[in-house]
Amino acid sequence: MPNPITKQDGTTTEALFAHTLPNAPTLKTVCLKVTYDPGAFTSRHRHGNAFVTAVVLSGSLESAVNDEEPKTFNAGDSWTENPGDIHSVSRNASQTQPAEFIATFIAPVDQEEFVIFDCLACKIAKDVK
């Protein structure tokens, strides 16, 4: 099965895998690889009912959850996000080098969206076909 890849505004997202957990059949794990071009970012968003772990593969990222101050994460660094958290900052820390990270979600099996934007313009844009 080919891995879906999306490209938007300097961000490339590749779905790596999704598996139901055999010892917890109401949950699944989903893994995405995200590449930010220099200066790229993802607008404020949340990850539904998923618990998230992220690890930086290359480059540097700035990330913040809820009302925290942004922190810089370099290759090998990781962070977590709890269900319901708002990912308030997610961006490449560099204007000249790309950055890449892996995001792994533990989510209910019926969850289909993993990056949910709450802004009004995003909701309107999502409804346009």
C-alpha positions in Angstrom: 0.0 0.0 0.0 1.6 3.4 -1.0 2.0 5.9 1.8 -0.1 9.0 1.3 2.0 12.1 1.0 0.6 15.7 1.3 2.4 18.9 0.5 1.2 22.3 1.6 2.8 25.6 2.3 6.3 24.2 2.7 5.3 21.2 4.8 5.4 17.6 3.5 3.6 15.0 5.5 4.0 11.3 4.8 1.8 8.6 6.5 4.2 5.8 7.5 1.8 3.3 9.1 -1.4 2.7 11.1 -2.0 -0.4 13.2 -4.7 -1.4 15.7 -3.1 -2.3 19.0 -3.7 -6.1 19.6 -3.7 -5.7 23.4 -6.0 -2.6 23.3 -8.3 -3.1 20.3 -10.1 0.2 20.8 -6.8 2.0 20.1 -4.5 2.4 17.1 -1.0 3.8 16.5 -0.5 6.1 13.6 2.9 7.4 12.5 3.6 10.4 10.3 6.9 11.9 9.0 6.8 15.7 8.7 9.3 17.7 6.8 9.3 21.5 7.1 11.1 23.6 4.4 13.1 26.5 5.8 10.8 28.9 7.7 7.7 26.6 7.3 5.2 26.0 10.1 1.9 24.5 11.0 -0.8 26.8 12.3 -2.3 26.4 15.8 -4.0 23.0 15.9 -4.8 20.0 18.1 -4.6 16.2 17.7 -8.1 15.1 18.8 -8.1 12.4 21.4 -4.6 11.2 20.5 -1.6 11.0 22.8 1.4 12.2 20.7 5.1 11.6 20.8 7.4 13.4 18.5 11.1 13.0 17.8 13.3 15.3 15.6 15.2 13.5 12.9 17.1 16.5 11.5 17.3 20.2 11.8 15.7 22.2 14.6 12.0 22.8 15.5 10.3 25.2 17.8 7.2 23.7 19.5 4.8 24.7 22.3 1.7 23.1 23.8 -1.1 25.1 25.2 0.2 28.3 26.8 3.8 27.2 27.2 6.7 29.2 25.9 8.1 27.7 22.7 11.1 25.4 23.1 13.7 24.5 20.5 14.2 20.8 19.8 17.2 19.5 17.9 17.9 16.1 16.2 17.3 13.4 18.7 15.1 15.5 21.0 11.5 14.5 21.7 8.3 15.8 23.3 4.8 14.6 24.1 1.3 16.0 23.9 -1.7 14.8 25.8 -5.2 14.3 24.3 -6.9 17.6 24.0 -3.8 19.7 24.1 -3.5 22.7 21.7 -0.3 22.6 19.7 0.1 26.3 19.7 3.6 26.5 18.0 5.0 24.1 15.5 7.7 25.5 13.2 11.1 25.1 11.6 13.5 27.1 13.8 15.7 27.8 10.7 15.1 30.1 7.8 17.8 28.3 5.8 17.7 24.6 6.6 14.9 22.0 6.4 13.7 20.1 9.5 12.2 16.7 9.8 10.4 14.8 12.6 8.3 11.8 13.3 5.0 12.1 15.1 3.4 9.0 16.6 -0.2 9.0 17.7 -2.0 6.6 20.1 -5.7 7.3 19.3 -9.2 5.7 19.3 -9.6 3.4 16.3 -12.4 5.6 14.9 -10.2 8.8 14.9 -9.5 9.8 11.3 -8.1 13.4 11.6 -4.8 13.9 13.4 -4.1 17.6 12.7 -7.3 19.5 13.5 -7.4 23.3 12.9 -9.9 25.3 15.0 -9.7 28.6 13.3 -12.9 29.9 11.5 -11.1 30.4 8.2 -9.8 26.8 8.4 -13.3 25.4 9.0 -14.6 27.4 6.1 -11.8 26.3 3.8 -12.2 22.7 4.8 -15.9 22.8 3.6 -15.0 24.1 0.2 -14.8 21.4 -2.4 
